[in-house]
Amino acid sequence: MMPVAKFSHSREITNPYLPLTSLQQDILENKSERVERTAKPEIHKTFEITGQTVEALTVEDREYDSVGNLTEATLDYFAQDDAGNVYYLGEDVDTYKDGKVSGHSGGWLLGKDTKIPGVLLPAHPGVGDKFQSENVPGITVEDDVVVSVSETMTVPAGTFHNCIKTKEHASDGATEYKYYAPGVGVIAEMDSDAGLLLKSHSTH
């Protein structure tokens, strides 16, 4: 049984492998897709976790197709506990077609759609560590495992050493590998079709 997490400074996300507090914007892309990942500290949203009111840090993902059309805009909500574990508390999703909102597929929020906060990244990841980044019955369940803590990965933004590699298996059968670089965060998201690779990383 894990001890109850305490959230004294939940928006200060300083986990070395996912330092979202210092993020300004990441650009990840492949031949068919571009993601602009931008911190939105001006957006405030709170959640209840074990009787605590926890304020989330908001990060927006805007996804574009190969010709520059916006296909999806998502607000993701994260929090870090006092031990350094990073939690995923939900996402508000707008899907787009022909420049207009066409749906909200995949969206979920802690307290509304699930009672279980997702663990996005442990404070001290070790090979074999298992966790669930999403546990939302009826929408998605994602089982994660750390498969390496010593990856070297080259992406357009540069070569990164001592990266964490996780394997994420979703309830729809999809498998994705994510690479987290120390001091940077996510530098690659690889699935069976194509990988999104970090092109640029800016901080403030």
Backbone as CSV, one residue per row, in Angstrom:
resi,resn,N_x,N_y,N_z,CA_x,CA_y,CA_z,C_x,C_y,C_z
1,MET,0.850,-1.196,0.000,0.000,0.000,0.000,0.885,1.246,0.000
2,MET,0.686,2.085,-1.015,1.473,3.317,-1.080,0.976,4.314,-0.036
3,PRO,1.895,5.067,0.576,1.451,6.116,1.490,0.667,7.175,0.725
4,VAL,-0.217,7.867,1.436,-1.007,8.920,0.800,-0.079,10.048,0.359
5,ALA,-0.179,10.403,-0.917,0.681,11.463,-1.443,0.259,12.812,-0.881
6,LYS,1.255,13.647,-0.599,0.995,15.015,-0.156,1.361,15.967,-1.296
7,PHE,0.564,17.011,-1.455,0.754,17.970,-2.549,0.868,19.377,-1.970
8,SER,2.069,19.731,-1.517,2.272,21.062,-0.943,2.485,22.121,-2.019
9,HIS,3.129,21.737,-3.113,3.431,22.675,-4.215,3.172,21.940,-5.531
10,SER,1.909,21.592,-5.752,1.548,20.663,-6.830,1.874,21.172,-8.229
11,ARG,1.909,22.485,-8.416,2.197,23.039,-9.752,3.700,23.160,-10.020
12,GLU,4.516,22.946,-9.001,5.969,22.999,-9.194,6.447,21.610,-9.623
13,ILE,6.421,21.390,-10.930,6.766,20.077,-11.481,8.230,20.116,-11.902
14,THR,9.063,19.578,-10.997,10.513,19.695,-11.137,11.190,18.338,-11.273
15,ASN,10.402,17.272,-11.463,10.990,15.950,-11.714,12.041,16.091,-12.802
16,PRO,13.281,15.606,-12.585,14.367,15.832,-13.549,14.044,15.383,-14.972
17,TYR,13.187,14.379,-15.092,12.863,13.848,-16.412,11.606,14.467,-17.011
18,LEU,10.944,15.344,-16.259,9.748,16.014,-16.773,9.584,17.369,-16.084
19,PRO,10.552,18.274,-16.295,10.529,19.564,-15.584,9.569,20.563,-16.237
20,LEU,8.275,20.309,-16.075,7.268,21.093,-16.792,7.190,22.542,-16.312
21,THR,7.596,22.812,-15.071,7.510,24.177,-14.565,8.374,25.137,-15.372
22,SER,9.500,24.653,-15.880,10.395,25.525,-16.651,10.089,25.508,-18.146
23,LEU,9.125,24.671,-18.561,8.820,24.563,-19.992,8.137,25.819,-20.513
24,GLN,8.583,26.275,-21.669,7.850,27.300,-22.399,7.123,26.637,-23.571
25,GLN,7.898,25.984,-24.471,7.261,25.256,-25.566,8.193,24.197,-26.131
26,ASP,7.607,23.037,-26.436,8.274,21.985,-27.197,7.573,21.842,-28.538
27,ILE,8.362,21.581,-29.578,7.811,21.225,-30.882,8.248,19.794,-31.175
28,LEU,7.283,18.911,-31.389,7.565,17.532,-31.783,6.904,17.292,-33.133
29,GLU,7.585,16.571,-34.019,6.973,16.345,-35.316,7.519,15.105,-35.999
30,ASN,6.761,14.666,-37.008,7.202,13.669,-37.977,6.696,14.116,-39.342
31,LYS,6.725,13.247,-40.313,6.351,13.655,-41.680,4.881,14.029,-41.807
32,SER,4.049,13.479,-40.933,2.609,13.686,-41.104,1.959,14.498,-39.988
33,GLU,2.728,14.832,-38.972,2.111,15.476,-37.810,3.102,16.412,-37.123
34,ARG,2.552,17.479,-36.540,3.346,18.427,-35.759,2.578,18.733,-34.481
35,VAL,3.267,18.667,-33.350,2.644,18.970,-32.069,3.364,20.158,-31.441
36,GLU,2.604,21.181,-31.105,3.125,22.323,-30.358,2.667,22.163,-28.914
37,ARG,3.621,21.891,-28.026,3.329,21.619,-26.612,3.739,22.845,-25.801
38,THR,2.767,23.560,-25.269,3.016,24.858,-24.651,2.494,24.891,-23.218
39,ALA,3.329,25.302,-22.289,2.887,25.456,-20.898,1.904,26.614,-20.803
40,LYS,0.856,26.415,-20.007,-0.182,27.433,-19.839,-0.386,27.705,-18.340
41,PRO,0.629,28.290,-17.692,0.525,28.508,-16.238,-0.595,29.456,-15.852
42,GLU,-1.099,30.218,-16.821,-2.188,31.152,-16.509,-3.528,30.440,-16.331
43,ILE,-3.604,29.177,-16.765,-4.835,28.399,-16.597,-4.779,27.663,-15.262
44,HIS,-5.773,27.885,-14.433,-5.814,27.258,-13.107,-6.990,26.286,-13.038
45,LYS,-6.680,25.057,-12.626,-7.726,24.048,-12.470,-7.386,23.205,-11.252
46,THR,-8.397,22.911,-10.439,-8.151,22.159,-9.215,-8.868,20.813,-9.250
47,PHE,-8.291,19.863,-8.525,-8.833,18.518,-8.402,-8.778,18.108,-6.935
48,GLU,-9.580,17.121,-6.579,-9.556,16.568,-5.231,-8.825,15.229,-5.254
49,ILE,-7.794,15.102,-4.417,-7.061,13.837,-4.275,-6.931,13.528,-2.793
50,THR,-7.497,12.415,-2.368,-7.475,11.971,-0.959,-7.763,13.127,0.009
51,GLY,-8.831,13.862,-0.300,-9.251,14.939,0.577,-8.469,16.230,0.435
52,GLN,-7.491,16.257,-0.442,-6.693,17.461,-0.667,-7.146,18.165,-1.946
53,THR,-7.199,19.479,-1.897,-7.450,20.252,-3.112,-6.107,20.487,-3.797
54,VAL,-5.969,19.927,-4.981,-4.694,19.944,-5.698,-4.839,20.790,-6.954
55,GLU,-3.976,21.793,-7.070,-3.994,22.657,-8.244,-3.061,22.088,-9.302
56,ALA,-3.563,21.981,-10.520,-2.804,21.374,-11.612,-2.051,22.418,-12.425
57,LEU,-0.962,21.960,-13.013,-0.261,22.752,-14.027,-0.806,22.306,-15.388
58,THR,-1.173,23.277,-16.208,-1.804,22.982,-17.497,-0.797,23.104,-18.631
59,VAL,-0.800,22.117,-19.519,0.027,22.138,-20.724,-0.898,21.882,-21.921
60,GLU,-0.770,22.706,-22.939,-1.614,22.551,-24.136,-0.845,21.874,-25.268
61,ASP,-1.460,20.861,-25.861,-0.958,20.244,-27.084,-1.858,20.660,-28.237
62,ARG,-1.258,21.274,-29.255,-1.994,21.579,-30.487,-1.388,20.733,-31.602
63,GLU,-2.201,19.880,-32.195,-1.732,18.950,-33.214,-2.165,19.420,-34.604
64,TYR,-1.219,19.391,-35.534,-1.462,19.822,-36.913,-1.104,18.698,-37.868
65,ASP,-1.828,18.642,-38.986,-1.483,17.642,-39.998,-0.366,18.159,-40.897
66,SER,-0.027,17.385,-41.930,1.144,17.700,-42.761,1.003,18.993,-43.553
67,VAL,-0.218,19.477,-43.740,-0.408,20.727,-44.494,-0.767,21.890,-43.566
68,GLY,-0.675,21.655,-42.247,-0.832,22.748,-41.304,-2.229,22.963,-40.756
69,ASN,-3.138,22.018,-41.012,-4.482,22.145,-40.450,-4.505,21.658,-39.008
70,LEU,-5.141,22.423,-38.132,-5.291,22.015,-36.744,-6.244,20.827,-36.673
71,THR,-5.791,19.721,-36.063,-6.631,18.527,-35.956,-7.104,18.278,-34.531
72,GLU,-6.339,18.765,-33.546,-6.730,18.527,-32.150,-6.048,19.537,-31.245
73,ALA,-6.778,19.985,-30.232,-6.213,20.844,-29.191,-6.607,20.257,-27.847
74,THR,-5.603,19.976,-27.027,-5.833,19.306,-25.749,-5.185,20.091,-24.619
75,LEU,-5.931,20.261,-23.537,-5.365,20.804,-22.308,-5.138,19.642,-21.355
76,ASP,-3.871,19.383,-21.015,-3.492,18.298,-20.118,-3.191,18.879,-18.739
77,TYR,-3.596,18.140,-17.694,-3.456,18.629,-16.329,-2.531,17.715,-15.528
78,PHE,-1.492,18.318,-14.944,-0.462,17.564,-14.237,-0.266,18.123,-12.828
79,ALA,0.238,17.279,-11.934,0.602,17.723,-10.585,1.760,16.866,-10.087
80,GLN,2.563,17.437,-9.205,3.679,16.692,-8.612,3.490,16.655,-7.105
81,ASP,3.661,15.449,-6.521,3.560,15.358,-5.063,4.901,15.713,-4.411
82,ASP,4.899,15.750,-3.094,6.091,16.193,-2.368,7.270,15.250,-2.548
83,ALA,6.989,14.006,-2.931,8.070,13.038,-3.145,8.702,13.162,-4.536
84,GLY,8.026,13.877,-5.453,8.562,14.065,-6.791,7.890,13.246,-7.873
85,ASN,6.832,12.490,-7.503,6.073,11.746,-8.513,5.181,12.703,-9.295
86,VAL,5.101,12.505,-10.615,4.269,13.356,-11.461,2.985,12.602,-11.816
87,TYR,1.862,13.268,-11.582,0.544,12.671,-11.812,-0.153,13.338,-12.997
88,TYR,-0.990,12.535,-13.649,-1.797,12.997,-14.781,-3.242,13.003,-14.311
89,LEU,-3.877,14.183,-14.342,-5.186,14.355,-13.726,-6.313,14.508,-14.736
90,GLY,-5.979,14.468,-16.019,-7.032,14.518,-17.026,-6.680,15.389,-18.208
91,GLU,-7.614,15.416,-19.158,-7.402,16.195,-20.370,-8.736,16.646,-20.941
92,ASP,-8.792,17.904,-21.325,-9.922,18.445,-22.077,-9.521,18.458,-23.546
93,VAL,-10.282,17.750,-24.380,-9.913,17.532,-25.779,-10.921,18.190,-26.711
94,ASP,-10.425,18.957,-27.683,-11.222,19.431,-28.815,-10.613,18.855,-30.083
95,THR,-11.382,18.053,-30.806,-10.939,17.605,-32.121,-11.522,18.542,-33.170
96,TYR,-10.766,18.736,-34.251,-11.148,19.710,-35.270,-11.304,19.059,-36.635
97,LYS,-12.263,19.582,-37.388,-12.433,19.215,-38.789,-12.837,20.463,-39.554
98,ASP,-12.097,20.748,-40.604,-12.366,21.942,-41.432,-12.382,23.216,-40.593
99,GLY,-11.472,23.266,-39.604,-11.322,24.474,-38.814,-12.320,24.653,-37.693
100,LYS,-13.208,23.671,-37.510,-14.225,23.794,-36.467,-14.150,22.600,-35.519
101,VAL,-14.537,22.833,-34.262,-14.553,21.746,-33.284,-15.571,20.699,-33.706
102,SER,-15.111,19.448,-33.796,-15.980,18.373,-34.263,-16.277,17.332,-33.190
103,GLY,-15.578,17.401,-32.046,-15.812,16.424,-30.988,-14.839,16.594,-29.846
104,HIS,-14.939,15.673,-28.886,-14.101,15.743,-27.683,-13.591,14.359,-27.320
105,SER,-13.329,13.530,-28.309,-12.963,12.134,-28.093,-11.692,11.995,-27.258
106,GLY,-11.756,11.126,-26.243,-10.586,10.840,-25.422,-10.448,11.685,-24.184
107,GLY,-11.281,12.695,-24.048,-11.180,13.567,-22.885,-11.655,12.876,-21.614
108,TRP,-11.048,13.228,-20.487,-11.449,12.702,-19.178,-10.890,13.589,-18.086
109,LEU,-11.523,13.548,-16.917,-11.069,14.347,-15.782,-11.169,13.522,-14.507
110,LEU,-10.155,13.643,-13.671,-10.172,13.029,-12.352,-11.340,13.613,-11.554
111,GLY,-12.090,12.720,-10.887,-13.234,13.159,-10.108,-14.526,13.112,-10.875
112,LYS,-14.430,13.149,-12.207,-15.626,13.078,-13.048,-15.713,11.712,-13.725
113,ASP,-14.617,11.302,-14.360,-14.611,10.066,-15.141,-13.849,8.936,-14.461
114,THR,-13.051,9.258,-13.469,-12.291,8.253,-12.726,-11.950,8.802,-11.347
115,LYS,-11.728,7.903,-10.402,-11.302,8.310,-9.062,-9.809,8.094,-8.864
116,ILE,-9.140,7.590,-9.908,-7.733,7.209,-9.784,-6.853,8.174,-10.592
117,PRO,-6.010,8.966,-9.935,-5.085,9.818,-10.702,-4.052,8.963,-11.418
118,GLY,-3.715,9.339,-12.639,-2.680,8.621,-13.366,-1.306,8.982,-12.837
119,VAL,-0.397,8.015,-12.816,1.009,8.287,-12.497,1.748,8.387,-13.823
120,LEU,2.229,9.579,-14.141,2.899,9.780,-15.417,4.365,9.388,-15.350
121,LEU,5.002,9.706,-14.217,6.415,9.384,-14.058,6.747,9.324,-12.570
122,PRO,7.365,8.226,-12.116,7.763,8.152,-10.707,8.884,9.136,-10.396
123,ALA,9.059,9.422,-9.127,10.105,10.355,-8.704,11.494,9.842,-9.045
124,HIS,11.700,8.542,-8.864,13.017,7.948,-9.121,12.825,6.691,-9.977
125,PRO,12.652,6.864,-11.303,12.331,5.723,-12.160,13.447,4.681,-12.165
126,GLY,13.048,3.416,-12.039,13.986,2.302,-12.117,13.461,1.267,-13.091
127,VAL,14.358,0.510,-13.693,13.950,-0.505,-14.662,12.989,-1.491,-13.990
128,GLY,11.877,-1.729,-14.653,10.875,-2.639,-14.125,9.759,-1.965,-13.358
129,ASP,9.907,-0.671,-13.047,8.841,0.052,-12.352,7.573,0.054,-13.203
130,LYS,6.452,-0.269,-12.572,5.179,-0.305,-13.288,4.213,0.705,-12.675
131,PHE,3.431,1.343,-13.540,2.454,2.331,-13.096,1.416,2.497,-14.196
132,GLN,0.369,3.247,-13.923,-0.681,3.491,-14.914,-0.818,4.990,-15.122
133,SER,-0.521,5.445,-16.340,-0.625,6.872,-16.630,-2.078,7.304,-16.802
134,GLU,-2.944,6.361,-17.180,-4.373,6.633,-17.265,-5.126,5.383,-16.816
135,ASN,-6.146,5.589,-15.983,-7.016,4.483,-15.565,-8.438,5.022,-15.551
136,VAL,-9.029,5.038,-16.733,-10.354,5.621,-16.927,-11.229,4.572,-17.615
137,PRO,-11.861,3.697,-16.854,-12.664,2.637,-17.455,-13.697,3.199,-18.425
138,GLY,-13.792,2.562,-19.587,-14.724,3.018,-20.608,-14.128,4.023,-21.563
139,ILE,-12.987,4.620,-21.186,-12.305,5.564,-22.085,-10.927,5.029,-22.441
140,THR,-10.072,4.848,-21.450,-8.759,4.260,-21.710,-8.103,3.820,-20.405
141,VAL,-7.357,2.743,-20.488,-6.472,2.311,-19.412,-5.099,2.093,-20.024
142,GLU,-4.075,2.707,-19.457,-2.724,2.602,-20.003,-1.777,2.080,-18.933
143,ASP,-1.155,0.950,-19.237,-0.177,0.339,-18.337,1.232,0.690,-18.812
144,ASP,2.034,1.228,-17.911,3.373,1.683,-18.250,4.422,0.883,-17.480
145,VAL,5.586,0.714,-18.094,6.717,0.092,-17.421,7.993,0.779,-17.877
146,VAL,8.918,1.000,-16.949,10.228,1.559,-17.302,11.095,0.427,-17.836
147,VAL,11.560,0.566,-19.087,12.352,-0.500,-19.694,13.843,-0.169,-19.752
148,SER,14.194,1.129,-19.554,15.609,1.507,-19.539,15.757,2.854,-18.846
149,VAL,16.913,3.038,-18.193,17.223,4.337,-17.587,18.548,4.871,-18.125
150,SER,19.005,4.286,-19.236,20.331,4.659,-19.752,20.352,4.755,-21.274
151,GLU,19.230,5.215,-21.853,19.142,5.321,-23.310,19.886,6.560,-23.821
152,THR,20.513,6.405,-24.975,21.016,7.558,-25.731,20.138,7.697,-26.965
153,MET,19.595,8.889,-27.178,18.622,9.098,-28.254,18.971,10.370,-29.013
154,THR,19.023,10.248,-30.332,19.265,11.413,-31.178,17.966,11.804,-31.881
155,VAL,17.583,13.049,-31.699,16.392,13.617,-32.335,16.823,14.932,-32.979
156,PRO,15.945,15.573,-33.778,16.358,16.836,-34.415,16.880,17.900,-33.451
157,ALA,16.411,17.876,-32.201,16.853,18.880,-31.224,18.230,18.581,-30.649
158,GLY,18.769,17.368,-30.927,20.095,17.035,-30.427,20.197,15.596,-29.961
159,THR,21.338,15.265,-29.384,21.573,13.930,-28.831,21.510,14.013,-27.309
160,PHE,20.743,13.104,-26.715,20.517,13.129,-25.270,20.930,11.796,-24.666
161,HIS,21.596,11.862,-23.519,22.111,10.668,-22.847,21.352,10.412,-21.547
162,ASN,21.469,9.182,-21.050,20.858,8.789,-19.769,19.353,9.052,-19.737
163,CYS,18.714,8.743,-20.861,17.275,8.953,-20.960,16.504,7.775,-20.356
164,ILE,15.329,8.096,-19.833,14.373,7.078,-19.396,13.553,6.647,-20.603
165,LYS,13.376,5.336,-20.756,12.504,4.802,-21.806,11.368,4.037,-21.143
166,THR,10.137,4.399,-21.481,8.980,3.685,-20.946,8.209,3.025,-22.081
167,LYS,7.571,1.928,-21.743,6.683,1.228,-22.671,5.269,1.398,-22.148
168,GLU,4.397,1.893,-23.020,3.022,2.193,-22.627,2.079,1.337,-23.462
169,HIS,1.296,0.494,-22.786,0.343,-0.366,-23.491,-1.065,0.089,-23.149
170,ALA,-1.817,0.492,-24.171,-3.166,1.018,-23.955,-4.205,-0.080,-24.123
171,SER,-5.393,0.177,-23.552,-6.466,-0.813,-23.589,-6.986,-1.067,-24.997
172,ASP,-6.693,-0.165,-25.942,-7.115,-0.406,-27.330,-6.102,-1.257,-28.097
173,GLY,-5.049,-1.712,-27.405,-4.055,-2.581,-28.024,-2.819,-1.860,-28.525
174,ALA,-2.839,-0.540,-28.520,-1.693,0.229,-29.016,-0.549,0.206,-28.008
175,THR,0.661,0.182,-28.537,1.863,0.250,-27.703,2.697,1.452,-28.134
176,GLU,3.177,2.207,-27.161,3.980,3.395,-27.448,5.191,3.415,-26.513
177,TYR,6.314,3.849,-27.054,7.527,4.032,-26.259,7.784,5.527,-26.119
178,LYS,8.059,5.959,-24.896,8.367,7.360,-24.661,9.770,7.477,-24.078
179,TYR,10.482,8.501,-24.519,11.841,8.776,-24.063,11.848,10.119,-23.339
180,TYR,12.364,10.106,-22.123,12.447,11.317,-21.292,13.913,11.645,-21.056
181,ALA,14.330,12.843,-21.455,15.723,13.257,-21.278,15.857,14.104,-20.025
182,PRO,16.936,13.878,-19.230,17.130,14.679,-18.022,17.209,16.161,-18.336
183,GLY,16.478,16.950,-17.563,16.492,18.397,-17.734,15.664,18.913,-18.882
184,VAL,15.066,18.006,-19.659,14.312,18.421,-20.846,12.866,17.944,-20.785
185,GLY,12.681,16.629,-20.615,11.340,16.059,-20.678,11.210,15.107,-21.839
186,VAL,10.026,15.037,-22.422,9.774,14.092,-23.508,10.492,14.538,-24.775
187,ILE,11.330,13.633,-25.327,12.030,13.947,-26.569,11.575,13.061,-27.721
188,ALA,10.847,11.987,-27.420,10.343,11.113,-28.479,9.153,10.324,-27.974
189,GLU,8.172,10.166,-28.862,7.015,9.309,-28.623,6.912,8.395,-29.834
190,MET,7.218,7.119,-29.643,7.337,6.190,-30.766,6.237,5.135,-30.697
191,ASP,5.451,5.020,-31.793,4.496,3.923,-31.886,4.802,3.115,-33.138
192,SER,3.905,2.212,-33.488,4.185,1.308,-34.610,4.159,2.027,-35.953
193,ASP,3.470,3.162,-36.014,3.348,3.875,-37.288,4.531,4.821,-37.528
194,ALA,4.694,5.760,-36.624,5.772,6.741,-36.782,6.038,7.392,-35.446
195,GLY,7.232,7.925,-35.293,7.583,8.561,-34.034,7.490,10.067,-34.116
196,LEU,7.032,10.667,-33.033,7.114,12.113,-32.887,8.432,12.418,-32.196
197,LEU,9.245,13.261,-32.827,10.576,13.565,-32.310,10.679,15.044,-31.971
198,LEU,11.406,15.331,-30.894,11.569,16.718,-30.450,12.406,17.497,-31.459
199,LYS,11.824,18.591,-31.943,12.534,19.462,-32.889,13.133,20.668,-32.166
200,SER,12.401,21.200,-31.204,12.927,22.340,-30.438,12.354,22.333,-29.036
201,HIS,13.127,22.885,-28.104,12.743,22.924,-26.691,13.119,24.285,-26.133
202,SER,12.121,25.033,-25.680,12.399,26.362,-25.110,11.856,26.427,-23.685
203,THR,12.641,27.098,-22.832,12.281,27.230,-21.422,12.224,28.701,-21.049
204,HIS,11.750,28.945,-19.837,11.752,30.329,-19.333,12.359,30.358,-17.949
